[in-house]
Amino acid sequence: MNDKSTFDKKTVLVTGANSGIGFVTAKRLAELGAKVVMACRSQEKAELAMALIKKNQPEAKLKFLRLDLAHFEQIRKAAESLLETEPRLDMLINNAGLFGVRGVTQDGFEVHFGTNHLGPYLFTRLLVPLLKKSAPSRVIVVSSHGHYSARSLNFESFVGYTRSRWSFPEYAASKLCNVLFAKALAKHLQGSGITTYSLHPGIIASEIWRNFPQPLRWLVTRPMISNEAGAVTTLYCAASPDLISETGLYYDKCKLRTPSKLARDPDLAEKLWQKSSEWTGLPI
């Protein structure tokens, strides 16, 4: 993936781009000539990340966009700002996510479901007009192998505070929602020129483990792969010409993989789409 012509004059947005695989993804795409919009909650952390990228690549085209995926009003403001200032958006990489916390979003949803699925759902749909204008374009959703652990989707549990003690069931459900969302989005955008992809980046020693106490965090992350290795499948889905004719599918280690049985359920994908539309106030 060394051909700069692939991304020259293209605009890519990466959520959670200030750290982990999001940072590596943003850095690599900037090296390939893309204009990279770094969508993050913290402007301070984003600016530090941008400075690191520009230290080795002074000509990098970078832009900060404030985005809090746990707050609908702020998501709408971020999307409105982008639509007003950017003439095109060739790629949206929904990378940001959280794990290992308990809580509720500003809008009353379980924090994993709200931040990992519902926020990206709203943000993506608000940006569809710009993605269509820039077609062929891509939407990439970073999910997890953890989605295989979700045995069902309890839609009632998505409203309110985290119910489980360790929050892994909620995390797994949110990652299943990521795969289902990419699948449903492909269906709803059929013929638009927008293709969608979900993926497992690998088990990564990234900032997603920051809420785990030490020394447990060290023990858990010690055998994991690096952020650089974790970004490889994201970059594959972003750049591979082989995927132009594919949409709504799931990838792992740069290969097409079969997701869980639930993730392949078109009725469940459509139900999630409808409930997500209802909860975010969007038309189905």
C-alpha positions as CSV (number, residue, x, y, z in Angstrom):
1,M,0.0,0.0,0.0
2,N,2.7,2.5,-1.1
3,D,1.0,4.1,-4.0
4,K,0.2,7.7,-3.1
5,S,-2.1,8.1,-6.1
6,T,-4.7,5.9,-4.2
7,F,-5.3,8.7,-1.7
8,D,-4.1,11.8,-3.4
9,K,-6.8,14.6,-3.2
10,K,-9.0,12.3,-1.1
11,T,-10.4,13.1,2.3
12,V,-10.6,10.5,5.0
13,L,-12.2,10.8,8.5
14,V,-10.9,8.6,11.3
15,T,-12.8,8.6,14.7
16,G,-10.6,8.1,17.8
17,A,-7.5,9.1,15.8
18,N,-5.5,10.5,18.6
19,S,-4.3,7.1,20.0
20,G,-4.0,3.4,19.4
21,I,-4.9,1.9,16.0
22,G,-6.8,5.1,15.1
23,F,-3.6,7.1,15.4
24,V,-1.6,4.6,13.3
25,T,-4.4,4.6,10.7
26,A,-4.5,8.3,10.5
27,K,-0.7,8.6,10.3
28,R,-0.4,6.0,7.5
29,L,-3.2,7.5,5.4
30,A,-1.6,11.0,5.8
31,E,1.6,9.5,4.6
32,L,-0.2,8.2,1.5
33,G,-1.3,11.8,0.7
34,A,-4.9,11.8,2.1
35,K,-6.4,14.8,3.9
36,V,-7.2,13.2,7.3
37,V,-9.9,14.6,9.5
38,M,-9.1,13.4,13.1
39,A,-12.4,13.2,14.9
40,C,-11.8,13.0,18.7
41,R,-13.3,14.1,22.0
42,S,-10.2,15.9,23.2
43,Q,-8.7,18.7,21.1
44,E,-5.6,18.7,23.3
45,K,-4.9,15.0,22.7
46,A,-5.7,15.4,19.0
47,E,-3.3,18.3,18.6
48,L,-0.6,16.3,20.3
49,A,-1.2,13.4,17.9
50,M,-1.2,15.8,14.9
51,A,2.1,17.2,16.0
52,L,3.6,13.8,16.2
53,I,2.5,13.0,12.7
54,K,3.8,16.4,11.3
55,K,7.1,15.9,13.1
56,N,8.0,13.2,10.6
57,Q,5.7,14.4,7.8
58,P,5.6,18.3,7.8
59,E,3.4,18.3,4.7
60,A,0.7,16.1,6.2
61,K,-2.8,17.4,5.6
62,L,-4.6,17.1,9.0
63,K,-7.7,18.6,10.5
64,F,-9.3,18.3,13.9
65,L,-13.0,17.7,14.4
66,R,-14.5,17.6,17.9
67,L,-16.6,14.5,18.3
68,D,-18.2,12.9,21.3
69,L,-19.9,9.7,20.3
70,A,-21.7,9.5,23.6
71,H,-23.7,12.7,23.0
72,F,-26.2,13.0,20.1
73,E,-26.3,16.8,20.1
74,Q,-22.5,17.0,19.8
75,I,-22.5,14.4,17.1
76,R,-25.0,16.4,15.1
77,K,-22.9,19.6,15.5
78,A,-19.8,17.7,14.4
79,A,-21.6,16.4,11.3
80,E,-23.0,19.8,10.5
81,S,-19.6,21.4,10.8
82,L,-18.0,18.8,8.4
83,L,-20.8,19.1,5.9
84,E,-20.4,22.9,5.9
85,T,-16.6,22.9,5.5
86,E,-15.6,19.8,3.5
87,P,-16.5,19.5,-0.2
88,R,-15.9,15.8,-0.2
89,L,-15.5,12.7,2.1
90,D,-14.1,9.6,0.4
91,M,-13.9,7.4,3.4
92,L,-15.3,7.2,7.0
93,I,-13.5,5.0,9.4
94,N,-15.5,4.4,12.5
95,N,-12.6,3.3,14.8
96,A,-13.4,4.9,18.2
97,G,-14.7,2.7,20.9
98,L,-14.5,1.8,24.6
99,F,-14.4,-1.2,26.8
100,G,-14.3,-2.0,30.5
101,V,-16.5,0.8,31.9
102,R,-20.0,0.9,33.3
103,G,-22.3,3.8,32.8
104,V,-24.9,5.6,30.6
105,T,-24.5,8.1,27.8
106,Q,-25.8,11.7,27.8
107,D,-28.9,10.4,26.0
108,G,-29.7,7.6,28.4
109,F,-28.2,4.5,26.6
110,E,-25.9,1.9,28.0
111,V,-22.4,3.3,27.5
112,H,-21.0,0.6,25.3
113,F,-24.0,0.4,23.0
114,G,-24.4,4.2,22.9
115,T,-20.7,4.9,22.2
116,N,-19.7,1.9,20.1
117,H,-22.8,1.6,18.0
118,L,-25.5,4.3,18.3
119,G,-23.1,7.2,18.1
120,P,-21.3,5.9,15.0
121,Y,-24.7,5.0,13.5
122,L,-26.0,8.5,13.8
123,F,-22.7,10.1,12.7
124,T,-22.5,7.8,9.6
125,R,-26.0,8.4,8.5
126,L,-25.7,12.2,8.8
127,L,-22.6,12.0,6.6
128,V,-24.2,9.8,3.9
129,P,-25.0,12.8,1.6
130,L,-21.3,13.8,1.5
131,L,-20.2,10.2,1.0
132,K,-22.7,9.8,-1.9
133,K,-21.4,13.0,-3.4
134,S,-17.8,11.7,-3.2
135,A,-18.6,8.1,-4.5
136,P,-17.1,5.7,-4.9
137,S,-16.5,5.9,-1.2
138,R,-16.2,3.6,1.8
139,V,-17.4,3.2,5.3
140,I,-15.3,1.0,7.6
141,V,-16.5,-0.1,11.0
142,V,-13.9,-1.5,13.4
143,S,-15.7,-4.3,15.3
144,S,-14.1,-7.1,17.3
145,H,-13.8,-10.9,17.5
146,G,-15.7,-10.3,20.7
147,H,-18.9,-10.1,18.7
148,Y,-18.9,-13.9,18.6
149,S,-19.5,-14.0,22.3
150,A,-22.8,-12.1,22.0
151,R,-25.6,-14.7,22.3
152,S,-28.5,-12.4,21.7
153,L,-29.4,-8.7,21.4
154,N,-31.6,-7.6,24.3
155,F,-32.9,-4.3,23.1
156,E,-34.3,-3.4,26.5
157,S,-30.9,-3.6,28.0
158,F,-29.6,-1.0,25.7
159,V,-31.5,1.7,27.5
160,G,-30.1,2.7,30.9
161,Y,-27.0,1.9,33.0
162,T,-24.7,-1.1,32.4
163,R,-26.2,-4.2,33.9
164,S,-23.3,-6.7,34.1
165,R,-20.5,-6.4,36.6
166,W,-17.6,-6.6,34.2
167,S,-19.4,-5.1,31.1
168,F,-18.0,-7.6,28.7
169,P,-21.6,-8.8,27.6
170,E,-22.4,-5.2,26.8
171,Y,-19.2,-4.7,24.9
172,A,-19.7,-8.0,22.9
173,A,-23.3,-6.9,22.0
174,S,-22.0,-3.5,20.8
175,K,-19.4,-5.2,18.6
176,L,-22.1,-7.5,17.2
177,C,-24.1,-4.3,16.4
178,N,-21.0,-3.0,14.5
179,V,-21.1,-6.0,12.2
180,L,-24.9,-5.9,11.8
181,F,-24.7,-2.1,11.1
182,A,-22.2,-2.6,8.2
183,K,-24.4,-5.3,6.8
184,A,-27.6,-3.2,7.0
185,L,-25.9,0.0,5.7
186,A,-24.8,-1.9,2.6
187,K,-28.4,-2.9,2.0
188,H,-29.8,0.6,2.5
189,L,-27.1,2.2,0.4
190,Q,-27.2,-0.3,-2.5
191,G,-26.5,1.4,-5.8
192,S,-25.2,4.6,-4.1
193,G,-21.5,4.0,-4.8
194,I,-20.8,3.6,-1.1
195,T,-19.4,0.3,0.1
196,T,-19.2,-0.9,3.7
197,Y,-16.8,-3.1,5.7
198,S,-16.6,-4.4,9.3
199,L,-13.5,-5.9,10.7
200,H,-11.6,-7.4,13.6
201,P,-8.3,-5.6,14.1
202,G,-6.8,-8.2,16.4
203,I,-6.3,-8.3,20.1
204,I,-4.4,-5.1,20.6
205,A,-2.5,-3.6,23.5
206,S,-4.2,-0.2,22.9
207,E,-5.9,2.6,25.0
208,I,-9.1,0.6,25.0
209,W,-7.7,-1.2,28.1
210,R,-7.0,2.1,29.9
211,N,-9.8,1.5,32.4
212,F,-8.4,-1.8,33.6
213,P,-6.5,-1.5,36.9
214,Q,-2.8,-2.3,37.1
215,P,-1.3,-4.9,37.3
216,L,-4.3,-6.6,35.6
217,R,-3.9,-4.3,32.6
218,W,-0.2,-5.3,32.2
219,L,-1.1,-9.0,32.5
220,V,-3.9,-8.8,30.0
221,T,-2.1,-6.7,27.3
222,R,1.3,-8.4,27.5
223,P,0.6,-11.1,24.8
224,M,-1.3,-8.7,22.5
225,I,-0.2,-7.3,19.2
226,S,0.9,-3.8,18.6
227,N,-1.2,-0.9,17.3
228,E,0.8,-1.0,14.1
229,A,-0.2,-4.6,13.5
230,G,-3.7,-3.9,14.6
231,A,-4.2,-1.2,12.0
232,V,-3.3,-3.5,9.1
233,T,-6.8,-4.8,8.4
234,T,-8.3,-1.3,8.7
235,L,-5.8,-0.1,6.1
236,Y,-6.5,-3.1,3.9
237,C,-10.3,-2.3,3.9
238,A,-9.4,1.3,3.2
239,A,-7.1,0.8,0.3
240,S,-7.5,-2.6,-1.3
241,P,-8.8,-2.4,-4.9
242,D,-9.9,-6.0,-4.5
243,L,-12.8,-4.9,-2.2
244,I,-14.3,-2.4,-4.7
245,S,-17.0,-4.9,-5.6
246,E,-17.6,-6.2,-2.0
247,T,-19.8,-4.6,0.6
248,G,-21.4,-5.4,4.0
249,L,-18.9,-8.1,4.7
250,Y,-16.5,-8.9,7.7
251,Y,-12.7,-9.1,7.6
252,D,-10.0,-10.4,9.9
253,K,-6.2,-10.5,9.2
254,C,-6.9,-8.9,5.8
255,K,-9.1,-11.8,4.7
256,L,-12.8,-12.2,4.3
257,R,-14.2,-14.1,7.3
258,T,-17.5,-15.6,8.4
259,P,-18.9,-13.6,11.3
260,S,-21.2,-15.1,14.0
261,K,-24.5,-16.6,13.1
262,L,-26.3,-13.7,14.7
263,A,-24.2,-11.3,12.7
264,R,-25.4,-13.0,9.5
265,D,-29.1,-12.6,10.4
266,P,-30.7,-10.1,8.0
267,D,-33.8,-9.8,10.1
268,L,-31.8,-8.9,13.2
269,A,-29.7,-6.4,11.2
270,E,-32.9,-4.7,10.0
271,K,-34.4,-4.6,13.5
272,L,-31.3,-3.0,14.8
273,W,-31.4,-0.5,12.0
274,Q,-35.0,0.4,12.7
275,K,-34.5,0.7,16.5
276,S,-31.3,2.8,15.9
277,S,-33.3,5.1,13.6
278,E,-36.0,5.4,16.2
279,W,-33.6,6.2,19.1
280,T,-31.6,8.7,17.0
281,G,-34.6,10.4,15.5
282,L,-33.7,9.5,11.9
283,P,-36.0,8.2,9.2
284,I,-35.8,4.5,8.6
